[in-house]
Amino acid sequence: MPQIGLLLHFFQPWWQFPRVMADIHRATYEPILNFVFEGNLRFAFTANIHQHLLSYWADLHPIFFGNLINAVDAGKIELTGTAKEHPILPLLTEKEAVKQIAADRKSKKVLGFPYAHGFFFPEMAYSLRDFGLIKANGYQWTVLEDSAFVAREKPFNFIPEVEGMAVFLRSSHWNRRVWDQHMSFEEIRMRMKHELPPWMGKDQAYLVFAMDAETFGHHVSYLLKSFLMPALSAWGGDGNLLPFKRLLEIFPKRDGEILSRHSWSTTAYDLDAEDPYPLWHSPKNFAHRLYARLLEIAFRHTDSPDMEDNGLKIANSCHTWWVSDRPHYKPEFMMYGAQLAMDIINRRAIDIRERTEAWEIFNRLENIERISLHK
């Protein structure tokens, strides 16, 4: 049985509706974390937890929040750092990307959490430039999709090192069996027993799972009890479930090559089309192009202290994800970011040409929303 690295991504956008937040808390966050708080696990999982969720728990569920701090202090949960408002980092200028990384670290320190060693790229979206930015902020490792690894044979007995950063690779094969095929833990365990030895042999090995926490309970209600809880009990009880910090100590690092730009959703077809971030910044998507230009104007005016927070929020990846080519196309959610960008421009931009262009873009985005709502 290989060592297991398990990362759960806890995230909600800054504008999430209170009712939806409360529903997801009851369906997912409360049962998962209470299982950790109340159990005898030595270690449960690595977690990337968005700052807005941490603040939500601190304000509305203080006992729950206190239990989380205790679990982190006790080593039951390993936290990562990230970019504060969940942007697609490679789409930002270096200046804006550094702001996002620093703001996340500062906000979590204020809430009482220690500095993290690992970094979670929102949407697992990166460019090679970003490795230098996170390394400069003291991060040592990250987790990416295994399709980003250039070599066909995916590593299991060593950790690729890229630009001085250790890169763990999520197994798309095994993860899809959970979040796509909804296999139970027992079925996963039986398949591992038969499928892993021909690949891994008798070498000491590891395998990485990484997925949205909302997969369990909120998106697929039964996966909480059919997969996650038995996996934590079995792997945690056997000592196979380890923090990524510990995996770094066990397995050697070797130079590895990854694609220069990638995300969890990027396919070979996307790369051939020079469209590495298709759900957030596709050259074929009219709304994506308009929104990117609006942000470019707004970012010129976000250096003043009263604009910093809004300047971070407008980069949230959800704004353009909701207008990608998906069944749940909802441009009204994009407009939360567009309206915030216009507020920055109206309050700070002096150049009449900037203001005029921004209003033209905003009106075109609003028209996209109206057309969608009347389909």
LUMROLUM-249120 format. One record per residue (C-alpha): x, y, z; residue number from 1. Coordinates in nm, 3 decimals, always signed. Each point is the difference from the previous one (the first is absolute). Layout:
<recs>
+---------+---------+---------+------+
|      c1 |      c2 |      c3 | resi |
+---------+---------+---------+------+
|       X |       Y |       Z |  NUM |
...
+---------+---------+---------+------+
</recs>
This chain:
<recs>
+---------+---------+---------+------+
|      c1 |      c2 |      c3 | resi |
+---------+---------+---------+------+
|  +0.000 |  +0.000 |  +0.000 |    1 |
|  +0.152 |  +0.338 |  -0.096 |    2 |
|  +0.015 |  +0.302 |  +0.227 |    3 |
|  -0.294 |  +0.232 |  -0.069 |    4 |
|  +0.004 |  +0.377 |  -0.030 |    5 |
|  -0.356 |  +0.136 |  +0.025 |    6 |
|  -0.074 |  +0.368 |  -0.063 |    7 |
|  -0.350 |  +0.143 |  +0.041 |    8 |
|  -0.076 |  +0.343 |  -0.145 |    9 |
|  -0.254 |  +0.201 |  +0.207 |   10 |
|  -0.115 |  +0.301 |  -0.200 |   11 |
|  -0.293 |  +0.237 |  -0.045 |   12 |
|  +0.013 |  +0.332 |  -0.192 |   13 |
|  -0.011 |  +0.330 |  +0.187 |   14 |
|  -0.357 |  +0.066 |  -0.121 |   15 |
|  -0.145 |  -0.339 |  +0.094 |   16 |
|  -0.362 |  +0.027 |  +0.118 |   17 |
|  -0.042 |  -0.051 |  +0.377 |   18 |
|  -0.267 |  -0.267 |  -0.051 |   19 |
|  +0.223 |  -0.199 |  -0.236 |   20 |
|  +0.296 |  +0.037 |  +0.234 |   21 |
|  -0.207 |  -0.130 |  +0.291 |   22 |
|  -0.127 |  -0.296 |  -0.206 |   23 |
|  +0.351 |  -0.100 |  -0.107 |   24 |
|  +0.127 |  +0.038 |  +0.355 |   25 |
|  -0.265 |  -0.243 |  +0.124 |   26 |
|  +0.038 |  -0.247 |  -0.286 |   27 |
|  +0.380 |  -0.004 |  -0.033 |   28 |
|  +0.220 |  +0.204 |  +0.231 |   29 |
|  -0.165 |  -0.088 |  +0.330 |   30 |
|  -0.010 |  -0.380 |  -0.048 |   31 |
|  +0.353 |  -0.019 |  -0.149 |   32 |
|  +0.171 |  +0.213 |  +0.261 |   33 |
|  -0.201 |  -0.132 |  +0.295 |   34 |
|  +0.107 |  -0.349 |  -0.107 |   35 |
|  +0.360 |  +0.121 |  +0.035 |   36 |
|  -0.057 |  +0.195 |  +0.322 |   37 |
|  -0.179 |  -0.285 |  +0.177 |   38 |
|  +0.202 |  -0.296 |  -0.132 |   39 |
|  +0.330 |  -0.153 |  +0.101 |   40 |
|  +0.181 |  +0.063 |  -0.327 |   41 |
|  +0.366 |  +0.090 |  +0.032 |   42 |
|  -0.026 |  +0.179 |  -0.334 |   43 |
|  -0.306 |  +0.058 |  -0.221 |   44 |
|  +0.088 |  +0.203 |  -0.310 |   45 |
|  +0.167 |  +0.305 |  -0.145 |   46 |
|  -0.240 |  +0.290 |  -0.054 |   47 |
|  -0.006 |  +0.315 |  -0.204 |   48 |
|  -0.264 |  +0.211 |  +0.174 |   49 |
|  -0.108 |  +0.327 |  -0.155 |   50 |
|  +0.031 |  +0.299 |  +0.232 |   51 |
|  -0.369 |  +0.094 |  -0.038 |   52 |
|  -0.098 |  -0.340 |  +0.138 |   53 |
|  +0.236 |  +0.041 |  +0.295 |   54 |
|  -0.152 |  +0.341 |  +0.077 |   55 |
|  -0.351 |  -0.143 |  -0.040 |   56 |
|  +0.072 |  -0.272 |  +0.256 |   57 |
|  +0.175 |  +0.242 |  +0.237 |   58 |
|  -0.303 |  +0.234 |  -0.007 |   59 |
|  -0.294 |  -0.243 |  -0.009 |   60 |
|  +0.141 |  -0.330 |  +0.132 |   61 |
|  +0.266 |  +0.099 |  +0.255 |   62 |
|  +0.013 |  -0.340 |  +0.177 |   63 |
|  +0.040 |  -0.174 |  -0.337 |   64 |
|  +0.271 |  +0.251 |  -0.093 |   65 |
|  +0.179 |  -0.058 |  +0.331 |   66 |
|  -0.007 |  -0.375 |  -0.062 |   67 |
|  +0.160 |  +0.058 |  -0.340 |   68 |
|  +0.285 |  +0.201 |  +0.153 |   69 |
|  +0.052 |  -0.278 |  +0.255 |   70 |
|  +0.003 |  -0.266 |  -0.274 |   71 |
|  +0.262 |  +0.194 |  -0.196 |   72 |
|  +0.211 |  +0.055 |  +0.313 |   73 |
|  -0.026 |  -0.372 |  +0.082 |   74 |
|  +0.118 |  -0.100 |  -0.349 |   75 |
|  -0.329 |  -0.166 |  -0.102 |   76 |
|  -0.037 |  +0.244 |  -0.289 |   77 |
|  +0.278 |  +0.146 |  -0.213 |   78 |
|  -0.085 |  +0.339 |  -0.154 |   79 |
|  +0.124 |  +0.148 |  -0.327 |   80 |
|  +0.030 |  +0.358 |  -0.110 |   81 |
|  -0.158 |  +0.131 |  -0.318 |   82 |
|  -0.094 |  +0.323 |  -0.181 |   83 |
|  -0.254 |  +0.183 |  +0.217 |   84 |
|  -0.291 |  +0.055 |  -0.239 |   85 |
|  +0.042 |  -0.317 |  -0.208 |   86 |
|  +0.126 |  +0.161 |  -0.323 |   87 |
|  +0.158 |  -0.172 |  -0.297 |   88 |
|  +0.349 |  +0.112 |  +0.100 |   89 |
|  +0.166 |  -0.020 |  -0.344 |   90 |
|  -0.260 |  +0.243 |  -0.138 |   91 |
|  +0.111 |  +0.268 |  +0.246 |   92 |
|  +0.297 |  +0.230 |  -0.028 |   93 |
|  +0.284 |  -0.089 |  +0.235 |   94 |
|  -0.095 |  +0.297 |  +0.217 |   95 |
|  -0.363 |  -0.116 |  +0.040 |   96 |
|  +0.103 |  -0.363 |  +0.052 |   97 |
|  +0.238 |  +0.097 |  +0.283 |   98 |
|  -0.281 |  +0.200 |  +0.163 |   99 |
|  -0.227 |  -0.306 |  -0.002 |  100 |
|  +0.264 |  -0.232 |  +0.148 |  101 |
|  +0.101 |  +0.247 |  +0.272 |  102 |
|  -0.362 |  +0.084 |  +0.089 |  103 |
|  -0.086 |  -0.367 |  +0.056 |  104 |
|  +0.297 |  -0.052 |  +0.229 |  105 |
|  -0.075 |  +0.318 |  +0.196 |  106 |
|  -0.371 |  -0.076 |  +0.043 |  107 |
|  +0.066 |  -0.350 |  +0.134 |  108 |
|  +0.264 |  +0.126 |  +0.240 |  109 |
|  -0.255 |  +0.250 |  +0.138 |  110 |
|  -0.244 |  -0.289 |  +0.055 |  111 |
|  +0.261 |  -0.194 |  +0.198 |  112 |
|  +0.134 |  -0.255 |  -0.250 |  113 |
|  +0.370 |  -0.080 |  -0.048 |  114 |
|  +0.185 |  +0.057 |  -0.324 |  115 |
|  -0.054 |  -0.285 |  -0.244 |  116 |
|  +0.271 |  -0.190 |  -0.186 |  117 |
|  -0.216 |  -0.096 |  -0.300 |  118 |
|  -0.176 |  +0.221 |  -0.255 |  119 |
|  -0.327 |  -0.074 |  -0.180 |  120 |
|  -0.038 |  +0.159 |  -0.343 |  121 |
|  -0.368 |  +0.092 |  -0.046 |  122 |
|  -0.146 |  -0.233 |  -0.265 |  123 |
|  +0.350 |  -0.156 |  -0.011 |  124 |
|  +0.072 |  +0.273 |  -0.257 |  125 |
|  +0.359 |  +0.116 |  -0.029 |  126 |
|  +0.269 |  +0.128 |  -0.231 |  127 |
|  +0.368 |  -0.063 |  +0.062 |  128 |
|  +0.037 |  +0.365 |  +0.109 |  129 |
|  -0.219 |  -0.070 |  +0.302 |  130 |
|  +0.239 |  -0.256 |  +0.148 |  131 |
|  +0.252 |  +0.272 |  +0.070 |  132 |
|  -0.267 |  +0.213 |  +0.168 |  133 |
|  -0.113 |  -0.268 |  +0.242 |  134 |
|  +0.356 |  -0.113 |  +0.073 |  135 |
|  +0.092 |  +0.359 |  +0.086 |  136 |
|  -0.283 |  -0.008 |  +0.256 |  137 |
|  +0.147 |  -0.301 |  +0.178 |  138 |
|  -0.210 |  -0.280 |  -0.150 |  139 |
|  +0.165 |  -0.337 |  -0.063 |  140 |
|  -0.254 |  -0.212 |  -0.190 |  141 |
|  -0.322 |  +0.001 |  -0.200 |  142 |
|  -0.248 |  -0.247 |  -0.153 |  143 |
|  -0.081 |  +0.001 |  -0.373 |  144 |
|  -0.194 |  -0.217 |  -0.244 |  145 |
|  +0.212 |  -0.293 |  -0.123 |  146 |
|  -0.076 |  +0.085 |  -0.364 |  147 |
|  +0.230 |  +0.301 |  +0.052 |  148 |
|  +0.297 |  -0.238 |  +0.034 |  149 |
|  +0.184 |  -0.033 |  -0.329 |  150 |
|  +0.118 |  -0.359 |  +0.040 |  151 |
|  -0.262 |  -0.264 |  -0.080 |  152 |
|  +0.090 |  -0.212 |  +0.304 |  153 |
|  -0.126 |  +0.185 |  +0.307 |  154 |
|  +0.227 |  +0.004 |  +0.307 |  155 |
|  -0.091 |  -0.204 |  +0.306 |  156 |
|  +0.335 |  -0.062 |  +0.171 |  157 |
|  +0.152 |  +0.348 |  -0.037 |  158 |
|  -0.123 |  +0.359 |  +0.008 |  159 |
|  +0.062 |  +0.217 |  -0.307 |  160 |
|  +0.175 |  +0.328 |  +0.071 |  161 |
|  -0.077 |  +0.299 |  -0.223 |  162 |
|  +0.159 |  +0.343 |  +0.039 |  163 |
|  +0.109 |  -0.105 |  +0.349 |  164 |
|  -0.352 |  -0.107 |  +0.103 |  165 |
|  -0.111 |  -0.353 |  +0.083 |  166 |
|  -0.300 |  -0.089 |  -0.219 |  167 |
|  -0.240 |  -0.273 |  +0.107 |  168 |
|  -0.221 |  -0.127 |  -0.281 |  169 |
|  -0.364 |  -0.084 |  +0.055 |  170 |
|  -0.087 |  -0.335 |  -0.155 |  171 |
|  -0.274 |  +0.083 |  -0.251 |  172 |
|  -0.073 |  -0.372 |  -0.039 |  173 |
|  -0.077 |  -0.066 |  +0.367 |  174 |
|  -0.157 |  +0.334 |  +0.075 |  175 |
|  -0.252 |  -0.033 |  -0.283 |  176 |
|  -0.109 |  -0.332 |  +0.144 |  177 |
|  -0.112 |  +0.194 |  +0.306 |  178 |
|  -0.141 |  +0.332 |  -0.122 |  179 |
|  -0.115 |  -0.115 |  -0.344 |  180 |
|  -0.084 |  -0.371 |  +0.035 |  181 |
|  -0.098 |  +0.031 |  +0.369 |  182 |
|  +0.167 |  -0.325 |  +0.106 |  183 |
|  -0.016 |  -0.100 |  +0.364 |  184 |
|  +0.311 |  -0.034 |  +0.212 |  185 |
|  -0.029 |  -0.381 |  +0.002 |  186 |
|  -0.009 |  -0.008 |  -0.379 |  187 |
|  +0.296 |  +0.238 |  -0.023 |  188 |
|  +0.196 |  -0.211 |  +0.248 |  189 |
|  -0.069 |  -0.323 |  -0.190 |  190 |
|  +0.101 |  +0.154 |  -0.331 |  191 |
|  +0.318 |  +0.139 |  +0.153 |  192 |
|  +0.088 |  -0.344 |  +0.129 |  193 |
|  -0.006 |  -0.139 |  -0.354 |  194 |
|  +0.106 |  +0.299 |  -0.213 |  195 |
|  +0.280 |  +0.166 |  +0.196 |  196 |
|  +0.257 |  -0.285 |  +0.034 |  197 |
|  +0.059 |  -0.037 |  -0.378 |  198 |
|  +0.072 |  +0.376 |  -0.015 |  199 |
|  +0.180 |  +0.062 |  +0.329 |  200 |
|  +0.157 |  -0.339 |  +0.058 |  201 |
|  +0.150 |  -0.037 |  +0.347 |  202 |
|  +0.145 |  +0.351 |  +0.013 |  203 |
|  -0.097 |  +0.237 |  +0.275 |  204 |
|  -0.267 |  +0.209 |  -0.166 |  205 |
|  -0.253 |  +0.277 |  +0.047 |  206 |
|  -0.326 |  +0.102 |  -0.166 |  207 |
|  -0.169 |  +0.341 |  +0.005 |  208 |
|  -0.370 |  +0.074 |  +0.031 |  209 |
|  -0.112 |  +0.364 |  -0.020 |  210 |
|  -0.356 |  +0.123 |  -0.048 |  211 |
|  -0.259 |  +0.250 |  +0.112 |  212 |
|  -0.128 |  -0.064 |  +0.351 |  213 |
|  -0.349 |  +0.079 |  -0.136 |  214 |
|  +0.019 |  -0.322 |  -0.202 |  215 |
|  -0.091 |  -0.176 |  +0.324 |  216 |
|  -0.349 |  +0.079 |  +0.127 |  217 |
|  -0.087 |  +0.305 |  -0.208 |  218 |
|  +0.058 |  -0.122 |  -0.356 |  219 |
|  -0.034 |  -0.374 |  +0.060 |  220 |
|  -0.168 |  -0.058 |  +0.335 |  221 |
|  +0.083 |  -0.369 |  +0.043 |  222 |
|  +0.374 |  +0.033 |  -0.074 |  223 |
|  +0.053 |  +0.139 |  +0.348 |  224 |
|  -0.086 |  -0.336 |  +0.159 |  225 |
|  +0.082 |  -0.231 |  -0.289 |  226 |
|  +0.349 |  +0.134 |  -0.067 |  227 |
|  +0.143 |  +0.281 |  +0.212 |  228 |
|  -0.072 |  -0.111 |  +0.355 |  229 |
|  +0.103 |  -0.364 |  -0.053 |  230 |
|  +0.310 |  +0.118 |  -0.189 |  231 |
|  +0.104 |  +0.225 |  +0.288 |  232 |
|  -0.064 |  -0.279 |  +0.250 |  233 |
|  +0.182 |  -0.272 |  -0.195 |  234 |
|  +0.293 |  +0.194 |  -0.145 |  235 |
|  +0.037 |  +0.213 |  +0.310 |  236 |
|  -0.020 |  -0.303 |  +0.228 |  237 |
|  +0.260 |  -0.188 |  -0.204 |  238 |
|  +0.235 |  +0.297 |  +0.001 |  239 |
|  -0.009 |  +0.021 |  -0.381 |  240 |
|  -0.154 |  +0.348 |  -0.002 |  241 |
|  +0.279 |  +0.257 |  +0.035 |  242 |
|  +0.045 |  +0.377 |  -0.018 |  243 |
|  +0.178 |  +0.114 |  -0.314 |  244 |
|  +0.272 |  +0.143 |  +0.225 |  245 |
|  +0.069 |  -0.357 |  +0.116 |  246 |
|  -0.006 |  -0.138 |  -0.356 |  247 |
|  +0.271 |  +0.255 |  -0.081 |  248 |
|  +0.218 |  -0.156 |  +0.267 |  249 |
|  -0.056 |  -0.357 |  -0.118 |  250 |
|  +0.034 |  +0.021 |  -0.377 |  251 |
|  +0.295 |  +0.135 |  -0.200 |  252 |
|  -0.035 |  +0.303 |  -0.225 |  253 |
|  +0.113 |  -0.006 |  -0.362 |  254 |
|  -0.004 |  +0.260 |  -0.273 |  255 |
|  -0.325 |  -0.029 |  -0.191 |  256 |
|  -0.153 |  +0.173 |  -0.298 |  257 |
|  -0.357 |  +0.131 |  -0.004 |  258 |
|  -0.196 |  +0.188 |  -0.263 |  259 |
|  +0.054 |  +0.376 |  +0.007 |  260 |
|  -0.372 |  +0.078 |  +0.050 |  261 |
|  -0.276 |  -0.227 |  +0.125 |  262 |
|  -0.304 |  -0.042 |  +0.229 |  263 |
|  -0.214 |  -0.287 |  +0.126 |  264 |
|  -0.229 |  +0.040 |  -0.304 |  265 |
|  +0.266 |  +0.037 |  -0.271 |  266 |
|  -0.001 |  -0.267 |  -0.272 |  267 |
|  +0.241 |  -0.077 |  -0.283 |  268 |
|  -0.255 |  +0.156 |  -0.236 |  269 |
|  +0.006 |  +0.323 |  +0.203 |  270 |
|  +0.379 |  +0.012 |  -0.013 |  271 |
|  +0.000 |  -0.052 |  -0.378 |  272 |
|  -0.246 |  +0.290 |  -0.024 |  273 |
|  +0.220 |  +0.216 |  +0.226 |  274 |
|  -0.283 |  +0.012 |  +0.251 |  275 |
|  +0.160 |  -0.120 |  +0.327 |  276 |
|  -0.268 |  +0.147 |  +0.234 |  277 |
|  -0.316 |  -0.072 |  -0.201 |  278 |
|  -0.255 |  +0.040 |  +0.280 |  279 |
|  +0.127 |  +0.341 |  +0.108 |  280 |
|  +0.182 |  +0.176 |  -0.285 |  281 |
|  -0.073 |  -0.162 |  -0.334 |  282 |
|  +0.085 |  +0.209 |  -0.309 |  283 |
|  -0.316 |  -0.145 |  -0.155 |  284 |
|  -0.221 |  +0.136 |  +0.279 |  285 |
|  -0.129 |  +0.353 |  -0.060 |  286 |
|  -0.099 |  +0.057 |  +0.364 |  287 |
|  +0.343 |  -0.117 |  +0.122 |  288 |
|  +0.175 |  +0.252 |  -0.226 |  289 |
|  -0.226 |  +0.286 |  +0.108 |  290 |
|  +0.036 |  -0.079 |  +0.370 |  291 |
|  +0.379 |  -0.022 |  -0.028 |  292 |
|  +0.015 |  +0.346 |  -0.156 |  293 |
|  -0.226 |  +0.146 |  +0.270 |  294 |
|  +0.231 |  -0.142 |  +0.268 |  295 |
|  +0.304 |  +0.138 |  -0.178 |  296 |
|  -0.148 |  +0.349 |  +0.032 |  297 |
|  -0.111 |  -0.048 |  +0.361 |  298 |
|  +0.340 |  -0.134 |  +0.113 |  299 |
|  +0.158 |  +0.335 |  -0.088 |  300 |
|  -0.187 |  +0.150 |  +0.295 |  301 |
|  +0.026 |  -0.256 |  +0.280 |  302 |
|  +0.314 |  +0.114 |  +0.182 |  303 |
|  -0.174 |  +0.229 |  +0.248 |  304 |
|  -0.084 |  -0.167 |  +0.337 |  305 |
|  -0.375 |  +0.046 |  -0.049 |  306 |
|  +0.010 |  -0.184 |  -0.334 |  307 |
|  +0.233 |  -0.291 |  +0.089 |  308 |
|  -0.268 |  -0.242 |  +0.117 |  309 |
|  -0.228 |  +0.059 |  -0.299 |  310 |
|  +0.301 |  -0.026 |  -0.230 |  311 |
|  +0.062 |  -0.351 |  +0.131 |  312 |
|  -0.366 |  -0.105 |  -0.027 |  313 |
|  -0.053 |  +0.094 |  -0.365 |  314 |
|  +0.258 |  -0.265 |  -0.101 |  315 |
|  -0.203 |  -0.290 |  +0.146 |  316 |
|  -0.006 |  -0.291 |  -0.248 |  317 |
|  -0.374 |  -0.060 |  +0.047 |  318 |
|  -0.091 |  +0.315 |  -0.192 |  319 |
|  +0.117 |  -0.139 |  -0.334 |  320 |
|  -0.062 |  -0.368 |  +0.084 |  321 |
|  -0.373 |  +0.072 |  +0.001 |  322 |
|  +0.016 |  +0.124 |  -0.360 |  323 |
|  +0.208 |  -0.286 |  -0.137 |  324 |
|  -0.161 |  -0.252 |  -0.234 |  325 |
|  -0.174 |  -0.202 |  +0.269 |  326 |
|  -0.360 |  -0.109 |  +0.067 |  327 |
|  -0.030 |  +0.230 |  +0.302 |  328 |
|  +0.078 |  +0.320 |  -0.192 |  329 |
|  -0.094 |  +0.288 |  +0.234 |  330 |
|  +0.144 |  +0.337 |  -0.106 |  331 |
|  -0.176 |  +0.174 |  +0.289 |  332 |
|  +0.275 |  -0.139 |  +0.225 |  333 |
|  +0.267 |  +0.152 |  -0.225 |  334 |
|  -0.168 |  +0.336 |  +0.054 |  335 |
|  +0.084 |  +0.000 |  +0.372 |  336 |
|  +0.363 |  +0.039 |  -0.101 |  337 |
|  -0.078 |  +0.241 |  -0.285 |  338 |
|  -0.199 |  +0.228 |  +0.229 |  339 |
|  +0.283 |  +0.004 |  +0.253 |  340 |
|  +0.250 |  +0.084 |  -0.276 |  341 |
|  -0.222 |  +0.288 |  -0.113 |  342 |
|  -0.019 |  +0.128 |  +0.356 |  343 |
|  +0.381 |  +0.017 |  +0.008 |  344 |
|  +0.012 |  +0.178 |  -0.336 |  345 |
|  -0.278 |  +0.247 |  +0.086 |  346 |
|  +0.164 |  +0.093 |  +0.328 |  347 |
|  +0.361 |  +0.018 |  -0.115 |  348 |
|  +0.035 |  +0.041 |  -0.378 |  349 |
|  +0.041 |  +0.360 |  -0.118 |  350 |
|  +0.072 |  -0.058 |  -0.369 |  351 |
|  -0.330 |  +0.038 |  -0.187 |  352 |
|  +0.117 |  -0.248 |  -0.267 |  353 |
|  +0.049 |  -0.270 |  +0.262 |  354 |
|  -0.339 |  +0.065 |  +0.156 |  355 |
|  -0.172 |  +0.000 |  -0.340 |  356 |
|  +0.163 |  -0.328 |  -0.109 |  357 |
|  -0.084 |  -0.161 |  +0.332 |  358 |
|  -0.366 |  +0.099 |  -0.024 |  359 |
|  -0.019 |  -0.133 |  -0.357 |  360 |
|  +0.142 |  -0.334 |  +0.116 |  361 |
|  -0.231 |  -0.014 |  +0.300 |  362 |
|  -0.307 |  +0.067 |  -0.217 |  363 |
|  +0.102 |  -0.279 |  -0.238 |  364 |
|  +0.041 |  -0.238 |  +0.293 |  365 |
|  -0.340 |  +0.101 |  +0.133 |  366 |
|  -0.148 |  -0.072 |  -0.340 |  367 |
|  +0.148 |  -0.350 |  +0.012 |  368 |
|  -0.177 |  -0.049 |  +0.331 |  369 |
|  -0.336 |  +0.124 |  -0.132 |  370 |
|  +0.020 |  -0.223 |  -0.307 |  371 |
|  +0.075 |  -0.302 |  +0.218 |  372 |
|  -0.283 |  +0.073 |  +0.242 |  373 |
|  -0.251 |  +0.022 |  -0.286 |  374 |
|  +0.101 |  -0.318 |  -0.184 |  375 |
+---------+---------+---------+------+
</recs>
